[in-house]
């Protein structure tokens, strides 16, 4: 699993991104469980994630409404199947409104860049 901590921060909220190969929902859940074994990630406010499998896109917002869909759409645009991406947020006390979606996108882009993935349409 690849983990990028301190990807960005805004008004006290901090973001990280992690991911790895997963061919089934069970493998994805095992990777998420492994990430949450790290106390810092277990205490995060949100661990939103998505996984694009043939005929079966899977996503979870973990309380960050819409975040899983943002990740999933980016995976679809990049044509990246079988790769779990998890965006973690530690809430800093100030609501970010729509900026939170831009931050999720930035975190996913940072992950794509780290693993050498072309984001497809540039988003």
Short mmCIF file of the C-alpha atoms (twelve columns), coordinates in Angstrom:
data_MODEL
# 
_entry.id   MODEL 
# 
loop_
_atom_site.group_PDB 
_atom_site.id 
_atom_site.type_symbol 
_atom_site.label_atom_id 
_atom_site.label_alt_id 
_atom_site.label_comp_id 
_atom_site.label_asym_id 
_atom_site.label_seq_id 
_atom_site.Cartn_x 
_atom_site.Cartn_y 
_atom_site.Cartn_z 
_atom_site.pdbx_PDB_model_num 
ATOM 1   C CA . UNK A 1   0.000   0.000  0.000   1 
ATOM 2   C CA . UNK A 2   1.192   3.490  -0.829  1 
ATOM 3   C CA . UNK A 3   0.441   6.249  1.695   1 
ATOM 4   C CA . UNK A 4   0.973   9.960  1.128   1 
ATOM 5   C CA . UNK A 5   0.495   11.934 4.318   1 
ATOM 6   C CA . UNK A 6   0.048   15.698 4.592   1 
ATOM 7   C CA . UNK A 7   -1.074  16.072 0.967   1 
ATOM 8   C CA . UNK A 8   -2.750  19.388 1.791   1 
ATOM 9   C CA . UNK A 9   -4.399  21.365 4.552   1 
ATOM 10  C CA . UNK A 10  -7.097  24.018 4.580   1 
ATOM 11  C CA . UNK A 11  -8.645  25.852 7.532   1 
ATOM 12  C CA . UNK A 12  -7.386  23.231 9.938   1 
ATOM 13  C CA . UNK A 13  -8.504  20.186 7.945   1 
ATOM 14  C CA . UNK A 14  -5.708  17.895 6.792   1 
ATOM 15  C CA . UNK A 15  -5.739  15.403 3.946   1 
ATOM 16  C CA . UNK A 16  -3.835  12.231 3.104   1 
ATOM 17  C CA . UNK A 17  -4.267  9.689  0.336   1 
ATOM 18  C CA . UNK A 18  -3.488  5.986  0.164   1 
ATOM 19  C CA . UNK A 19  -4.154  3.079  -2.120  1 
ATOM 20  C CA . UNK A 20  -3.123  -0.153 -3.672  1 
ATOM 21  C CA . UNK A 21  -4.191  -3.002 -5.909  1 
ATOM 22  C CA . UNK A 22  -7.476  -4.742 -5.104  1 
ATOM 23  C CA . UNK A 23  -9.389  -7.143 -7.344  1 
ATOM 24  C CA . UNK A 24  -12.379 -7.697 -5.028  1 
ATOM 25  C CA . UNK A 25  -14.372 -5.817 -2.427  1 
ATOM 26  C CA . UNK A 26  -12.850 -8.130 0.187   1 
ATOM 27  C CA . UNK A 27  -9.319  -7.162 -0.843  1 
ATOM 28  C CA . UNK A 28  -10.316 -3.484 -0.695  1 
ATOM 29  C CA . UNK A 29  -11.763 -3.888 2.785   1 
ATOM 30  C CA . UNK A 30  -8.571  -5.663 3.899   1 
ATOM 31  C CA . UNK A 31  -6.461  -2.733 2.638   1 
ATOM 32  C CA . UNK A 32  -8.717  -0.233 4.437   1 
ATOM 33  C CA . UNK A 33  -8.480  -2.288 7.626   1 
ATOM 34  C CA . UNK A 34  -4.694  -2.353 7.260   1 
ATOM 35  C CA . UNK A 35  -4.620  1.439  6.857   1 
ATOM 36  C CA . UNK A 36  -6.769  1.890  9.956   1 
ATOM 37  C CA . UNK A 37  -4.322  -0.192 11.990  1 
ATOM 38  C CA . UNK A 38  -2.298  2.999  11.999  1 
ATOM 39  C CA . UNK A 39  -3.692  4.954  14.926  1 
ATOM 40  C CA . UNK A 40  -3.557  8.245  13.027  1 
ATOM 41  C CA . UNK A 41  -5.812  6.907  10.253  1 
ATOM 42  C CA . UNK A 42  -8.118  5.070  12.657  1 
ATOM 43  C CA . UNK A 43  -8.804  8.408  14.381  1 
ATOM 44  C CA . UNK A 44  -9.431  10.295 11.117  1 
ATOM 45  C CA . UNK A 45  -12.804 11.939 10.628  1 
ATOM 46  C CA . UNK A 46  -13.288 10.381 7.177   1 
ATOM 47  C CA . UNK A 47  -11.655 7.607  5.147   1 
ATOM 48  C CA . UNK A 48  -13.539 7.924  1.842   1 
ATOM 49  C CA . UNK A 49  -12.666 5.438  -0.886  1 
ATOM 50  C CA . UNK A 50  -13.513 3.984  -4.266  1 
ATOM 51  C CA . UNK A 51  -12.588 0.959  -6.351  1 
ATOM 52  C CA . UNK A 52  -13.437 0.412  -10.002 1 
ATOM 53  C CA . UNK A 53  -14.006 -3.263 -10.808 1 
ATOM 54  C CA . UNK A 54  -15.339 -4.613 -14.132 1 
ATOM 55  C CA . UNK A 55  -19.099 -4.081 -13.943 1 
ATOM 56  C CA . UNK A 56  -18.950 -3.254 -10.238 1 
ATOM 57  C CA . UNK A 57  -17.859 0.199  -9.123  1 
ATOM 58  C CA . UNK A 58  -17.667 0.385  -5.327  1 
ATOM 59  C CA . UNK A 59  -17.440 3.510  -3.201  1 
ATOM 60  C CA . UNK A 60  -17.868 4.643  0.389   1 
ATOM 61  C CA . UNK A 61  -18.107 8.192  1.719   1 
ATOM 62  C CA . UNK A 62  -17.450 7.394  5.393   1 
ATOM 63  C CA . UNK A 63  -19.528 10.428 6.387   1 
ATOM 64  C CA . UNK A 64  -17.984 12.794 3.791   1 
ATOM 65  C CA . UNK A 65  -21.061 12.947 1.528   1 
ATOM 66  C CA . UNK A 66  -20.142 12.712 -2.147  1 
ATOM 67  C CA . UNK A 67  -16.421 12.099 -1.652  1 
ATOM 68  C CA . UNK A 68  -16.539 8.456  -2.740  1 
ATOM 69  C CA . UNK A 69  -18.237 9.453  -6.011  1 
ATOM 70  C CA . UNK A 70  -15.541 12.082 -6.697  1 
ATOM 71  C CA . UNK A 71  -12.849 9.409  -6.288  1 
ATOM 72  C CA . UNK A 72  -14.808 6.909  -8.391  1 
ATOM 73  C CA . UNK A 73  -15.289 9.376  -11.254 1 
ATOM 74  C CA . UNK A 74  -11.573 10.121 -11.304 1 
ATOM 75  C CA . UNK A 75  -10.804 6.383  -11.439 1 
ATOM 76  C CA . UNK A 76  -13.276 6.003  -14.318 1 
ATOM 77  C CA . UNK A 77  -11.756 8.911  -16.261 1 
ATOM 78  C CA . UNK A 78  -8.294  7.447  -15.828 1 
ATOM 79  C CA . UNK A 79  -9.584  3.990  -16.798 1 
ATOM 80  C CA . UNK A 80  -8.016  2.588  -13.647 1 
ATOM 81  C CA . UNK A 81  -9.614  -0.716 -12.667 1 
ATOM 82  C CA . UNK A 82  -8.546  -2.870 -9.728  1 
ATOM 83  C CA . UNK A 83  -6.936  -0.040 -7.808  1 
ATOM 84  C CA . UNK A 84  -8.310  1.163  -4.455  1 
ATOM 85  C CA . UNK A 85  -7.866  4.863  -3.618  1 
ATOM 86  C CA . UNK A 86  -8.596  6.140  -0.089  1 
ATOM 87  C CA . UNK A 87  -8.726  9.860  0.750   1 
ATOM 88  C CA . UNK A 88  -8.436  10.579 4.466   1 
ATOM 89  C CA . UNK A 89  -9.541  13.815 6.121   1 
ATOM 90  C CA . UNK A 90  -8.997  15.035 9.637   1 
ATOM 91  C CA . UNK A 91  -11.635 17.719 10.253  1 
ATOM 92  C CA . UNK A 92  -10.145 20.967 11.476  1 
ATOM 93  C CA . UNK A 93  -13.257 22.601 12.909  1 
ATOM 94  C CA . UNK A 94  -14.275 24.749 9.930   1 
ATOM 95  C CA . UNK A 95  -16.708 23.522 7.283   1 
ATOM 96  C CA . UNK A 96  -15.118 23.725 3.832   1 
ATOM 97  C CA . UNK A 97  -18.261 23.585 1.690   1 
ATOM 98  C CA . UNK A 98  -17.540 22.747 -1.951  1 
ATOM 99  C CA . UNK A 99  -13.793 23.181 -1.404  1 
ATOM 100 C CA . UNK A 100 -13.737 19.726 0.165   1 
ATOM 101 C CA . UNK A 101 -14.450 18.176 -3.245  1 
ATOM 102 C CA . UNK A 102 -11.560 20.077 -4.826  1 
ATOM 103 C CA . UNK A 103 -9.343  18.827 -2.008  1 
ATOM 104 C CA . UNK A 104 -10.427 15.223 -2.607  1 
ATOM 105 C CA . UNK A 105 -9.561  15.703 -6.292  1 
ATOM 106 C CA . UNK A 106 -6.169  17.178 -5.385  1 
ATOM 107 C CA . UNK A 107 -5.433  14.232 -3.111  1 
ATOM 108 C CA . UNK A 108 -6.350  11.721 -5.830  1 
ATOM 109 C CA . UNK A 109 -4.206  13.627 -8.358  1 
ATOM 110 C CA . UNK A 110 -1.271  13.470 -5.923  1 
ATOM 111 C CA . UNK A 111 -1.750  9.712  -5.655  1 
ATOM 112 C CA . UNK A 112 -1.950  9.310  -9.434  1 
ATOM 113 C CA . UNK A 113 1.267   11.307 -9.811  1 
ATOM 114 C CA . UNK A 114 3.024   9.198  -7.162  1 
ATOM 115 C CA . UNK A 115 2.182   5.938  -8.897  1 
ATOM 116 C CA . UNK A 116 2.655   7.283  -12.430 1 
ATOM 117 C CA . UNK A 117 -0.967  7.122  -13.561 1 
ATOM 118 C CA . UNK A 118 -2.282  9.396  -16.287 1 
ATOM 119 C CA . UNK A 119 -5.491  10.986 -14.929 1 
ATOM 120 C CA . UNK A 120 -7.178  10.679 -18.328 1 
ATOM 121 C CA . UNK A 121 -8.983  13.987 -18.861 1 
ATOM 122 C CA . UNK A 122 -6.593  15.979 -16.698 1 
ATOM 123 C CA . UNK A 123 -8.870  16.250 -13.665 1 
# 
